[in-house]
Amino acid sequence: MVLAFLGLGIGFFLLTLGIYFIRSKHALKTPLAGHGDSVDTVDSFVLSIILSIGVILFCSLTVRHYGYVCVLSGLFILYAVSATW
């Protein structure tokens, strides 16, 4: 029961945070641009490929895209809580 209420709280928090990000005045900025410049210095080849894909995916997103991710994950958590309740 406590886990269900915790899931509801996290789901509503993610929904609220996502809506805030989507409606933000900085919605078109990319806050993580330039943070993945040191990926080329990783020793492992497989790890460098995984990190490169992650950097391309997450560093090129705008604040609005992060809002969409938060809204979708919040809806998924709320759906999972209601399905198991």
PDB file of N, CA, C and O in Angstrom:
ATOM      1  N   MET A   1       0.818  -1.192   0.000  1.00  0.00           N
ATOM      2  CA  MET A   1       0.000   0.000   0.000  1.00  0.00           C
ATOM      3  C   MET A   1       0.864   1.258   0.000  1.00  0.00           C
ATOM      4  O   MET A   1       0.566   2.237  -0.685  1.00  0.00           O
ATOM      5  N   VAL A   2       1.943   1.209   0.787  1.00  0.00           N
ATOM      6  CA  VAL A   2       2.853   2.353   0.828  1.00  0.00           C
ATOM      7  C   VAL A   2       3.535   2.525  -0.531  1.00  0.00           C
ATOM      8  O   VAL A   2       3.745   3.647  -0.992  1.00  0.00           O
ATOM      9  N   LEU A   3       3.874   1.414  -1.159  1.00  0.00           N
ATOM     10  CA  LEU A   3       4.524   1.464  -2.469  1.00  0.00           C
ATOM     11  C   LEU A   3       3.603   2.065  -3.528  1.00  0.00           C
ATOM     12  O   LEU A   3       4.061   2.770  -4.427  1.00  0.00           O
ATOM     13  N   ALA A   4       2.314   1.788  -3.420  1.00  0.00           N
ATOM     14  CA  ALA A   4       1.349   2.356  -4.367  1.00  0.00           C
ATOM     15  C   ALA A   4       1.260   3.871  -4.201  1.00  0.00           C
ATOM     16  O   ALA A   4       1.230   4.605  -5.189  1.00  0.00           O
ATOM     17  N   PHE A   5       1.218   4.339  -2.955  1.00  0.00           N
ATOM     18  CA  PHE A   5       1.169   5.786  -2.733  1.00  0.00           C
ATOM     19  C   PHE A   5       2.473   6.464  -3.139  1.00  0.00           C
ATOM     20  O   PHE A   5       2.466   7.595  -3.625  1.00  0.00           O
ATOM     21  N   LEU A   6       3.582   5.776  -2.942  1.00  0.00           N
ATOM     22  CA  LEU A   6       4.866   6.308  -3.394  1.00  0.00           C
ATOM     23  C   LEU A   6       4.892   6.405  -4.921  1.00  0.00           C
ATOM     24  O   LEU A   6       5.380   7.391  -5.473  1.00  0.00           O
ATOM     25  N   GLY A   7       4.375   5.397  -5.593  1.00  0.00           N
ATOM     26  CA  GLY A   7       4.285   5.434  -7.055  1.00  0.00           C
ATOM     27  C   GLY A   7       3.371   6.541  -7.544  1.00  0.00           C
ATOM     28  O   GLY A   7       3.672   7.202  -8.538  1.00  0.00           O
ATOM     29  N   LEU A   8       2.248   6.752  -6.852  1.00  0.00           N
ATOM     30  CA  LEU A   8       1.352   7.858  -7.217  1.00  0.00           C
ATOM     31  C   LEU A   8       2.044   9.200  -7.052  1.00  0.00           C
ATOM     32  O   LEU A   8       1.910  10.080  -7.902  1.00  0.00           O
ATOM     33  N   GLY A   9       2.777   9.360  -5.974  1.00  0.00           N
ATOM     34  CA  GLY A   9       3.497  10.612  -5.741  1.00  0.00           C
ATOM     35  C   GLY A   9       4.559  10.867  -6.797  1.00  0.00           C
ATOM     36  O   GLY A   9       4.696  11.983  -7.296  1.00  0.00           O
ATOM     37  N   ILE A  10       5.308   9.829  -7.132  1.00  0.00           N
ATOM     38  CA  ILE A  10       6.352   9.974  -8.155  1.00  0.00           C
ATOM     39  C   ILE A  10       5.727  10.241  -9.522  1.00  0.00           C
ATOM     40  O   ILE A  10       6.230  11.068 -10.283  1.00  0.00           O
ATOM     41  N   GLY A  11       4.638   9.550  -9.836  1.00  0.00           N
ATOM     42  CA  GLY A  11       3.969   9.759 -11.117  1.00  0.00           C
ATOM     43  C   GLY A  11       3.438  11.172 -11.264  1.00  0.00           C
ATOM     44  O   GLY A  11       3.627  11.802 -12.304  1.00  0.00           O
ATOM     45  N   PHE A  12       2.772  11.677 -10.228  1.00  0.00           N
ATOM     46  CA  PHE A  12       2.256  13.049 -10.292  1.00  0.00           C
ATOM     47  C   PHE A  12       3.381  14.076 -10.311  1.00  0.00           C
ATOM     48  O   PHE A  12       3.263  15.116 -10.960  1.00  0.00           O
ATOM     49  N   PHE A  13       4.485  13.786  -9.593  1.00  0.00           N
ATOM     50  CA  PHE A  13       5.631  14.687  -9.622  1.00  0.00           C
ATOM     51  C   PHE A  13       6.228  14.764 -11.024  1.00  0.00           C
ATOM     52  O   PHE A  13       6.544  15.850 -11.508  1.00  0.00           O
ATOM     53  N   LEU A  14       6.382  13.609 -11.679  1.00  0.00           N
ATOM     54  CA  LEU A  14       6.933  13.604 -13.035  1.00  0.00           C
ATOM     55  C   LEU A  14       5.998  14.303 -14.023  1.00  0.00           C
ATOM     56  O   LEU A  14       6.462  14.997 -14.928  1.00  0.00           O
ATOM     57  N   LEU A  15       4.695  14.126 -13.857  1.00  0.00           N
ATOM     58  CA  LEU A  15       3.748  14.844 -14.709  1.00  0.00           C
ATOM     59  C   LEU A  15       3.866  16.352 -14.530  1.00  0.00           C
ATOM     60  O   LEU A  15       3.885  17.101 -15.507  1.00  0.00           O
ATOM     61  N   THR A  16       3.945  16.791 -13.286  1.00  0.00           N
ATOM     62  CA  THR A  16       4.065  18.218 -13.004  1.00  0.00           C
ATOM     63  C   THR A  16       5.381  18.774 -13.534  1.00  0.00           C
ATOM     64  O   THR A  16       5.407  19.848 -14.135  1.00  0.00           O
ATOM     65  N   LEU A  17       6.466  18.048 -13.316  1.00  0.00           N
ATOM     66  CA  LEU A  17       7.767  18.489 -13.806  1.00  0.00           C
ATOM     67  C   LEU A  17       7.800  18.540 -15.328  1.00  0.00           C
ATOM     68  O   LEU A  17       8.372  19.464 -15.907  1.00  0.00           O
ATOM     69  N   GLY A  18       7.194  17.556 -15.975  1.00  0.00           N
ATOM     70  CA  GLY A  18       7.149  17.540 -17.430  1.00  0.00           C
ATOM     71  C   GLY A  18       6.354  18.697 -17.997  1.00  0.00           C
ATOM     72  O   GLY A  18       6.769  19.317 -18.976  1.00  0.00           O
ATOM     73  N   ILE A  19       5.208  18.994 -17.388  1.00  0.00           N
ATOM     74  CA  ILE A  19       4.407  20.127 -17.861  1.00  0.00           C
ATOM     75  C   ILE A  19       5.150  21.439 -17.635  1.00  0.00           C
ATOM     76  O   ILE A  19       5.062  22.353 -18.455  1.00  0.00           O
ATOM     77  N   TYR A  20       5.884  21.533 -16.523  1.00  0.00           N
ATOM     78  CA  TYR A  20       6.687  22.731 -16.271  1.00  0.00           C
ATOM     79  C   TYR A  20       7.769  22.891 -17.336  1.00  0.00           C
ATOM     80  O   TYR A  20       7.997  23.995 -17.830  1.00  0.00           O
ATOM     81  N   PHE A  21       8.440  21.787 -17.691  1.00  0.00           N
ATOM     82  CA  PHE A  21       9.486  21.851 -18.715  1.00  0.00           C
ATOM     83  C   PHE A  21       8.911  22.209 -20.082  1.00  0.00           C
ATOM     84  O   PHE A  21       9.511  22.987 -20.824  1.00  0.00           O
ATOM     85  N   ILE A  22       7.758  21.649 -20.417  1.00  0.00           N
ATOM     86  CA  ILE A  22       7.159  21.917 -21.725  1.00  0.00           C
ATOM     87  C   ILE A  22       6.745  23.372 -21.850  1.00  0.00           C
ATOM     88  O   ILE A  22       6.916  23.976 -22.909  1.00  0.00           O
ATOM     89  N   ARG A  23       6.202  23.942 -20.782  1.00  0.00           N
ATOM     90  CA  ARG A  23       5.709  25.320 -20.825  1.00  0.00           C
ATOM     91  C   ARG A  23       6.762  26.345 -20.402  1.00  0.00           C
ATOM     92  O   ARG A  23       6.451  27.530 -20.284  1.00  0.00           O
ATOM     93  N   SER A  24       7.995  25.910 -20.173  1.00  0.00           N
ATOM     94  CA  SER A  24       9.056  26.800 -19.719  1.00  0.00           C
ATOM     95  C   SER A  24       9.427  27.807 -20.802  1.00  0.00           C
ATOM     96  O   SER A  24       9.270  27.544 -21.994  1.00  0.00           O
ATOM     97  N   LYS A  25       9.924  28.967 -20.365  1.00  0.00           N
ATOM     98  CA  LYS A  25      10.363  29.963 -21.349  1.00  0.00           C
ATOM     99  C   LYS A  25      11.705  29.571 -21.971  1.00  0.00           C
ATOM    100  O   LYS A  25      12.106  30.151 -22.980  1.00  0.00           O
ATOM    101  N   HIS A  26      12.396  28.601 -21.387  1.00  0.00           N
ATOM    102  CA  HIS A  26      13.653  28.097 -21.937  1.00  0.00           C
ATOM    103  C   HIS A  26      13.447  26.771 -22.658  1.00  0.00           C
ATOM    104  O   HIS A  26      14.366  25.955 -22.715  1.00  0.00           O
ATOM    105  N   ALA A  27      12.263  26.543 -23.207  1.00  0.00           N
ATOM    106  CA  ALA A  27      11.906  25.231 -23.753  1.00  0.00           C
ATOM    107  C   ALA A  27      12.717  24.851 -24.983  1.00  0.00           C
ATOM    108  O   ALA A  27      12.836  23.664 -25.287  1.00  0.00           O
ATOM    109  N   LEU A  28      13.272  25.806 -25.690  1.00  0.00           N
ATOM    110  CA  LEU A  28      14.006  25.483 -26.914  1.00  0.00           C
ATOM    111  C   LEU A  28      15.520  25.424 -26.708  1.00  0.00           C
ATOM    112  O   LEU A  28      16.256  25.249 -27.679  1.00  0.00           O
ATOM    113  N   LYS A  29      16.001  25.564 -25.482  1.00  0.00           N
ATOM    114  CA  LYS A  29      17.437  25.492 -25.214  1.00  0.00           C
ATOM    115  C   LYS A  29      17.859  24.048 -24.978  1.00  0.00           C
ATOM    116  O   LYS A  29      17.066  23.223 -24.523  1.00  0.00           O
ATOM    117  N   THR A  30      19.110  23.755 -25.290  1.00  0.00           N
ATOM    118  CA  THR A  30      19.680  22.426 -25.035  1.00  0.00           C
ATOM    119  C   THR A  30      20.671  22.559 -23.881  1.00  0.00           C
ATOM    120  O   THR A  30      21.801  22.998 -24.097  1.00  0.00           O
ATOM    121  N   PRO A  31      20.274  22.192 -22.663  1.00  0.00           N
ATOM    122  CA  PRO A  31      21.137  22.434 -21.504  1.00  0.00           C
ATOM    123  C   PRO A  31      22.379  21.557 -21.442  1.00  0.00           C
ATOM    124  O   PRO A  31      23.355  21.930 -20.793  1.00  0.00           O
ATOM    125  N   LEU A  32      22.369  20.406 -22.097  1.00  0.00           N
ATOM    126  CA  LEU A  32      23.519  19.497 -22.032  1.00  0.00           C
ATOM    127  C   LEU A  32      24.399  19.553 -23.274  1.00  0.00           C
ATOM    128  O   LEU A  32      25.229  18.667 -23.477  1.00  0.00           O
ATOM    129  N   ALA A  33      24.234  20.565 -24.098  1.00  0.00           N
ATOM    130  CA  ALA A  33      25.052  20.674 -25.307  1.00  0.00           C
ATOM    131  C   ALA A  33      26.512  20.899 -24.922  1.00  0.00           C
ATOM    132  O   ALA A  33      26.822  21.793 -24.135  1.00  0.00           O
ATOM    133  N   GLY A  34      27.407  20.083 -25.482  1.00  0.00           N
ATOM    134  CA  GLY A  34      28.835  20.215 -25.218  1.00  0.00           C
ATOM    135  C   GLY A  34      29.344  19.394 -24.048  1.00  0.00           C
ATOM    136  O   GLY A  34      30.547  19.402 -23.791  1.00  0.00           O
ATOM    137  N   HIS A  35      28.486  18.685 -23.327  1.00  0.00           N
ATOM    138  CA  HIS A  35      28.935  17.908 -22.177  1.00  0.00           C
ATOM    139  C   HIS A  35      29.495  16.552 -22.562  1.00  0.00           C
ATOM    140  O   HIS A  35      30.098  15.890 -21.716  1.00  0.00           O
ATOM    141  N   GLY A  36      29.327  16.117 -23.775  1.00  0.00           N
ATOM    142  CA  GLY A  36      29.809  14.803 -24.174  1.00  0.00           C
ATOM    143  C   GLY A  36      31.082  14.848 -24.984  1.00  0.00           C
ATOM    144  O   GLY A  36      31.337  13.932 -25.766  1.00  0.00           O
ATOM    145  N   ASP A  37      31.891  15.879 -24.825  1.00  0.00           N
ATOM    146  CA  ASP A  37      33.097  16.017 -25.635  1.00  0.00           C
ATOM    147  C   ASP A  37      34.204  15.047 -25.234  1.00  0.00           C
ATOM    148  O   ASP A  37      35.095  14.773 -26.039  1.00  0.00           O
ATOM    149  N   SER A  38      34.171  14.522 -24.016  1.00  0.00           N
ATOM    150  CA  SER A  38      35.245  13.633 -23.559  1.00  0.00           C
ATOM    151  C   SER A  38      34.923  12.159 -23.766  1.00  0.00           C
ATOM    152  O   SER A  38      35.586  11.303 -23.181  1.00  0.00           O
ATOM    153  N   VAL A  39      33.937  11.843 -24.572  1.00  0.00           N
ATOM    154  CA  VAL A  39      33.576  10.441 -24.811  1.00  0.00           C
ATOM    155  C   VAL A  39      34.659   9.736 -25.614  1.00  0.00           C
ATOM    156  O   VAL A  39      34.821   8.522 -25.486  1.00  0.00           O
ATOM    157  N   ASP A  40      35.400  10.460 -26.432  1.00  0.00           N
ATOM    158  CA  ASP A  40      36.418   9.843 -27.285  1.00  0.00           C
ATOM    159  C   ASP A  40      37.616   9.321 -26.499  1.00  0.00           C
ATOM    160  O   ASP A  40      38.410   8.557 -27.048  1.00  0.00           O
ATOM    161  N   THR A  41      37.772   9.705 -25.237  1.00  0.00           N
ATOM    162  CA  THR A  41      38.934   9.281 -24.466  1.00  0.00           C
ATOM    163  C   THR A  41      38.684   8.017 -23.659  1.00  0.00           C
ATOM    164  O   THR A  41      39.518   7.651 -22.830  1.00  0.00           O
ATOM    165  N   VAL A  42      37.550   7.330 -23.878  1.00  0.00           N
ATOM    166  CA  VAL A  42      37.241   6.094 -23.158  1.00  0.00           C
ATOM    167  C   VAL A  42      38.058   4.956 -23.760  1.00  0.00           C
ATOM    168  O   VAL A  42      38.190   4.857 -24.980  1.00  0.00           O
ATOM    169  N   ASP A  43      38.612   4.087 -22.889  1.00  0.00           N
ATOM    170  CA  ASP A  43      39.497   3.019 -23.349  1.00  0.00           C
ATOM    171  C   ASP A  43      38.745   1.874 -24.024  1.00  0.00           C
ATOM    172  O   ASP A  43      39.237   1.325 -25.010  1.00  0.00           O
ATOM    173  N   SER A  44      37.596   1.507 -23.535  1.00  0.00           N
ATOM    174  CA  SER A  44      36.857   0.375 -24.071  1.00  0.00           C
ATOM    175  C   SER A  44      36.079   0.786 -25.323  1.00  0.00           C
ATOM    176  O   SER A  44      35.410   1.820 -25.333  1.00  0.00           O
ATOM    177  N   PHE A  45      36.168  -0.018 -26.366  1.00  0.00           N
ATOM    178  CA  PHE A  45      35.501   0.290 -27.627  1.00  0.00           C
ATOM    179  C   PHE A  45      33.982   0.188 -27.497  1.00  0.00           C
ATOM    180  O   PHE A  45      33.253   1.055 -27.979  1.00  0.00           O
ATOM    181  N   VAL A  46      33.508  -0.881 -26.842  1.00  0.00           N
ATOM    182  CA  VAL A  46      32.068  -1.079 -26.690  1.00  0.00           C
ATOM    183  C   VAL A  46      31.475   0.008 -25.797  1.00  0.00           C
ATOM    184  O   VAL A  46      30.393   0.526 -26.077  1.00  0.00           O
ATOM    185  N   LEU A  47      32.180   0.351 -24.729  1.00  0.00           N
ATOM    186  CA  LEU A  47      31.706   1.403 -23.839  1.00  0.00           C
ATOM    187  C   LEU A  47      31.670   2.747 -24.553  1.00  0.00           C
ATOM    188  O   LEU A  47      30.763   3.546 -24.318  1.00  0.00           O
ATOM    189  N   SER A  48      32.632   3.006 -25.411  1.00  0.00           N
ATOM    190  CA  SER A  48      32.628   4.269 -26.145  1.00  0.00           C
ATOM    191  C   SER A  48      31.460   4.340 -27.134  1.00  0.00           C
ATOM    192  O   SER A  48      30.902   5.415 -27.350  1.00  0.00           O
ATOM    193  N   ILE A  49      31.089   3.213 -27.731  1.00  0.00           N
ATOM    194  CA  ILE A  49      29.927   3.202 -28.634  1.00  0.00           C
ATOM    195  C   ILE A  49      28.642   3.462 -27.851  1.00  0.00           C
ATOM    196  O   ILE A  49      27.789   4.240 -28.279  1.00  0.00           O
ATOM    197  N   ILE A  50      28.513   2.798 -26.691  1.00  0.00           N
ATOM    198  CA  ILE A  50      27.315   3.006 -25.867  1.00  0.00           C
ATOM    199  C   ILE A  50      27.240   4.448 -25.382  1.00  0.00           C
ATOM    200  O   ILE A  50      26.171   5.058 -25.412  1.00  0.00           O
ATOM    201  N   LEU A  51      28.363   4.996 -24.936  1.00  0.00           N
ATOM    202  CA  LEU A  51      28.368   6.379 -24.471  1.00  0.00           C
ATOM    203  C   LEU A  51      28.109   7.361 -25.605  1.00  0.00           C
ATOM    204  O   LEU A  51      27.463   8.388 -25.395  1.00  0.00           O
ATOM    205  N   SER A  52      28.602   7.063 -26.795  1.00  0.00           N
ATOM    206  CA  SER A  52      28.351   7.946 -27.930  1.00  0.00           C
ATOM    207  C   SER A  52      26.879   7.992 -28.282  1.00  0.00           C
ATOM    208  O   SER A  52      26.340   9.058 -28.578  1.00  0.00           O
ATOM    209  N   ILE A  53      26.227   6.842 -28.252  1.00  0.00           N
ATOM    210  CA  ILE A  53      24.788   6.802 -28.534  1.00  0.00           C
ATOM    211  C   ILE A  53      24.028   7.575 -27.453  1.00  0.00           C
ATOM    212  O   ILE A  53      23.111   8.337 -27.761  1.00  0.00           O
ATOM    213  N   GLY A  54      24.408   7.379 -26.192  1.00  0.00           N
ATOM    214  CA  GLY A  54      23.763   8.106 -25.107  1.00  0.00           C
ATOM    215  C   GLY A  54      23.972   9.603 -25.200  1.00  0.00           C
ATOM    216  O   GLY A  54      23.054  10.376 -24.928  1.00  0.00           O
ATOM    217  N   VAL A  55      25.172  10.020 -25.580  1.00  0.00           N
ATOM    218  CA  VAL A  55      25.455  11.448 -25.711  1.00  0.00           C
ATOM    219  C   VAL A  55      24.653  12.041 -26.855  1.00  0.00           C
ATOM    220  O   VAL A  55      24.113  13.141 -26.729  1.00  0.00           O
ATOM    221  N   ILE A  56      24.568  11.330 -27.966  1.00  0.00           N
ATOM    222  CA  ILE A  56      23.784  11.832 -29.096  1.00  0.00           C
ATOM    223  C   ILE A  56      22.321  11.952 -28.711  1.00  0.00           C
ATOM    224  O   ILE A  56      21.662  12.924 -29.081  1.00  0.00           O
ATOM    225  N   LEU A  57      21.801  10.976 -27.973  1.00  0.00           N
ATOM    226  CA  LEU A  57      20.390  11.006 -27.597  1.00  0.00           C
ATOM    227  C   LEU A  57      20.082  12.072 -26.551  1.00  0.00           C
ATOM    228  O   LEU A  57      19.130  12.835 -26.714  1.00  0.00           O
ATOM    229  N   PHE A  58      20.863  12.137 -25.493  1.00  0.00           N
ATOM    230  CA  PHE A  58      20.495  12.983 -24.369  1.00  0.00           C
ATOM    231  C   PHE A  58      21.057  14.392 -24.430  1.00  0.00           C
ATOM    232  O   PHE A  58      20.444  15.309 -23.884  1.00  0.00           O
ATOM    233  N   CYS A  59      22.190  14.599 -25.067  1.00  0.00           N
ATOM    234  CA  CYS A  59      22.758  15.942 -25.116  1.00  0.00           C
ATOM    235  C   CYS A  59      22.147  16.794 -26.221  1.00  0.00           C
ATOM    236  O   CYS A  59      22.303  18.015 -26.216  1.00  0.00           O
ATOM    237  N   SER A  60      21.466  16.176 -27.153  1.00  0.00           N
ATOM    238  CA  SER A  60      20.852  16.950 -28.227  1.00  0.00           C
ATOM    239  C   SER A  60      19.390  17.283 -27.941  1.00  0.00           C
ATOM    240  O   SER A  60      18.739  17.946 -28.748  1.00  0.00           O
ATOM    241  N   LEU A  61      18.874  16.836 -26.813  1.00  0.00           N
ATOM    242  CA  LEU A  61      17.478  17.101 -26.485  1.00  0.00           C
ATOM    243  C   LEU A  61      17.305  18.507 -25.924  1.00  0.00           C
ATOM    244  O   LEU A  61      18.175  19.030 -25.229  1.00  0.00           O
ATOM    245  N   THR A  62      16.164  19.103 -26.241  1.00  0.00           N
ATOM    246  CA  THR A  62      15.842  20.403 -25.669  1.00  0.00           C
ATOM    247  C   THR A  62      15.080  20.195 -24.366  1.00  0.00           C
ATOM    248  O   THR A  62      14.725  19.072 -24.008  1.00  0.00           O
ATOM    249  N   VAL A  63      14.840  21.292 -23.670  1.00  0.00           N
ATOM    250  CA  VAL A  63      14.105  21.221 -22.415  1.00  0.00           C
ATOM    251  C   VAL A  63      12.693  20.699 -22.665  1.00  0.00           C
ATOM    252  O   VAL A  63      12.147  19.963 -21.842  1.00  0.00           O
ATOM    253  N   ARG A  64      12.102  21.075 -23.792  1.00  0.00           N
ATOM    254  CA  ARG A  64      10.762  20.596 -24.122  1.00  0.00           C
ATOM    255  C   ARG A  64      10.747  19.077 -24.308  1.00  0.00           C
ATOM    256  O   ARG A  64       9.796  18.412 -23.900  1.00  0.00           O
ATOM    257  N   HIS A  65      11.800  18.529 -24.922  1.00  0.00           N
ATOM    258  CA  HIS A  65      11.877  17.076 -25.092  1.00  0.00           C
ATOM    259  C   HIS A  65      12.007  16.373 -23.741  1.00  0.00           C
ATOM    260  O   HIS A  65      11.409  15.317 -23.534  1.00  0.00           O
ATOM    261  N   TYR A  66      12.787  16.953 -22.816  1.00  0.00           N
ATOM    262  CA  TYR A  66      12.864  16.386 -21.473  1.00  0.00           C
ATOM    263  C   TYR A  66      11.498  16.415 -20.799  1.00  0.00           C
ATOM    264  O   TYR A  66      11.159  15.502 -20.046  1.00  0.00           O
ATOM    265  N   GLY A  67      10.720  17.448 -21.061  1.00  0.00           N
ATOM    266  CA  GLY A  67       9.361  17.518 -20.534  1.00  0.00           C
ATOM    267  C   GLY A  67       8.496  16.405 -21.073  1.00  0.00           C
ATOM    268  O   GLY A  67       7.727  15.799 -20.327  1.00  0.00           O
ATOM    269  N   TYR A  68       8.610  16.125 -22.371  1.00  0.00           N
ATOM    270  CA  TYR A  68       7.841  15.023 -22.952  1.00  0.00           C
ATOM    271  C   TYR A  68       8.236  13.688 -22.336  1.00  0.00           C
ATOM    272  O   TYR A  68       7.378  12.845 -22.075  1.00  0.00           O
ATOM    273  N   VAL A  69       9.535  13.491 -22.100  1.00  0.00           N
ATOM    274  CA  VAL A  69       9.999  12.249 -21.478  1.00  0.00           C
ATOM    275  C   VAL A  69       9.437  12.126 -20.061  1.00  0.00           C
ATOM    276  O   VAL A  69       9.019  11.044 -19.650  1.00  0.00           O
ATOM    277  N   CYS A  70       9.427  13.240 -19.313  1.00  0.00           N
ATOM    278  CA  CYS A  70       8.881  13.208 -17.947  1.00  0.00           C
ATOM    279  C   CYS A  70       7.388  12.914 -17.956  1.00  0.00           C
ATOM    280  O   CYS A  70       6.907  12.135 -17.133  1.00  0.00           O
ATOM    281  N   VAL A  71       6.647  13.527 -18.877  1.00  0.00           N
ATOM    282  CA  VAL A  71       5.202  13.286 -18.938  1.00  0.00           C
ATOM    283  C   VAL A  71       4.923  11.832 -19.298  1.00  0.00           C
ATOM    284  O   VAL A  71       4.062  11.200 -18.685  1.00  0.00           O
ATOM    285  N   LEU A  72       5.630  11.300 -20.271  1.00  0.00           N
ATOM    286  CA  LEU A  72       5.405   9.905 -20.662  1.00  0.00           C
ATOM    287  C   LEU A  72       5.781   8.934 -19.544  1.00  0.00           C
ATOM    288  O   LEU A  72       5.067   7.960 -19.307  1.00  0.00           O
ATOM    289  N   SER A  73       6.885   9.190 -18.860  1.00  0.00           N
ATOM    290  CA  SER A  73       7.256   8.288 -17.769  1.00  0.00           C
ATOM    291  C   SER A  73       6.297   8.428 -16.591  1.00  0.00           C
ATOM    292  O   SER A  73       6.004   7.438 -15.921  1.00  0.00           O
ATOM    293  N   GLY A  74       5.802   9.639 -16.324  1.00  0.00           N
ATOM    294  CA  GLY A  74       4.805   9.812 -15.273  1.00  0.00           C
ATOM    295  C   GLY A  74       3.521   9.085 -15.587  1.00  0.00           C
ATOM    296  O   GLY A  74       2.933   8.452 -14.711  1.00  0.00           O
ATOM    297  N   LEU A  75       3.073   9.170 -16.842  1.00  0.00           N
ATOM    298  CA  LEU A  75       1.863   8.444 -17.236  1.00  0.00           C
ATOM    299  C   LEU A  75       2.067   6.935 -17.154  1.00  0.00           C
ATOM    300  O   LEU A  75       1.158   6.207 -16.757  1.00  0.00           O
ATOM    301  N   PHE A  76       3.246   6.466 -17.524  1.00  0.00           N
ATOM    302  CA  PHE A  76       3.537   5.039 -17.437  1.00  0.00           C
ATOM    303  C   PHE A  76       3.534   4.559 -15.986  1.00  0.00           C
ATOM    304  O   PHE A  76       3.004   3.489 -15.687  1.00  0.00           O
ATOM    305  N   ILE A  77       4.127   5.350 -15.083  1.00  0.00           N
ATOM    306  CA  ILE A  77       4.142   4.970 -13.675  1.00  0.00           C
ATOM    307  C   ILE A  77       2.730   4.961 -13.111  1.00  0.00           C
ATOM    308  O   ILE A  77       2.369   4.051 -12.364  1.00  0.00           O
ATOM    309  N   LEU A  78       1.917   5.973 -13.461  1.00  0.00           N
ATOM    310  CA  LEU A  78       0.539   6.003 -12.980  1.00  0.00           C
ATOM    311  C   LEU A  78      -0.258   4.826 -13.536  1.00  0.00           C
ATOM    312  O   LEU A  78      -1.088   4.253 -12.831  1.00  0.00           O
ATOM    313  N   TYR A  79      -0.016   4.465 -14.784  1.00  0.00           N
ATOM    314  CA  TYR A  79      -0.686   3.307 -15.366  1.00  0.00           C
ATOM    315  C   TYR A  79      -0.275   2.017 -14.662  1.00  0.00           C
ATOM    316  O   TYR A  79      -1.113   1.159 -14.385  1.00  0.00           O
ATOM    317  N   ALA A  80       1.025   1.887 -14.372  1.00  0.00           N
ATOM    318  CA  ALA A  80       1.499   0.680 -13.700  1.00  0.00           C
ATOM    319  C   ALA A  80       0.933   0.577 -12.288  1.00  0.00           C
ATOM    320  O   ALA A  80       0.578  -0.513 -11.839  1.00  0.00           O
ATOM    321  N   VAL A  81       0.846   1.703 -11.588  1.00  0.00           N
ATOM    322  CA  VAL A  81       0.285   1.686 -10.230  1.00  0.00           C
ATOM    323  C   VAL A  81      -1.199   1.319 -10.276  1.00  0.00           C
ATOM    324  O   VAL A  81      -1.667   0.520  -9.464  1.00  0.00           O
ATOM    325  N   SER A  82      -1.932   1.895 -11.214  1.00  0.00           N
ATOM    326  CA  SER A  82      -3.356   1.586 -11.279  1.00  0.00           C
ATOM    327  C   SER A  82      -3.608   0.150 -11.751  1.00  0.00           C
ATOM    328  O   SER A  82      -4.614  -0.452 -11.376  1.00  0.00           O
ATOM    329  N   ALA A  83      -2.711  -0.402 -12.563  1.00  0.00           N
ATOM    330  CA  ALA A  83      -2.874  -1.779 -13.028  1.00  0.00           C
ATOM    331  C   ALA A  83      -2.591  -2.786 -11.912  1.00  0.00           C
ATOM    332  O   ALA A  83      -3.186  -3.863 -11.881  1.00  0.00           O
ATOM    333  N   THR A  84      -1.688  -2.438 -11.002  1.00  0.00           N
ATOM    334  CA  THR A  84      -1.357  -3.368  -9.931  1.00  0.00           C
ATOM    335  C   THR A  84      -2.198  -3.157  -8.686  1.00  0.00           C
ATOM    336  O   THR A  84      -2.180  -3.996  -7.786  1.00  0.00           O
ATOM    337  N   TRP A  85      -2.930  -2.066  -8.611  1.00  0.00           N
ATOM    338  CA  TRP A  85      -3.707  -1.777  -7.414  1.00  0.00           C
ATOM    339  C   TRP A  85      -4.889  -2.623  -7.376  1.00  0.00           C
ATOM    340  O   TRP A  85      -5.682  -2.534  -6.438  1.00  0.00           O
TER     341      TRP A  85
END
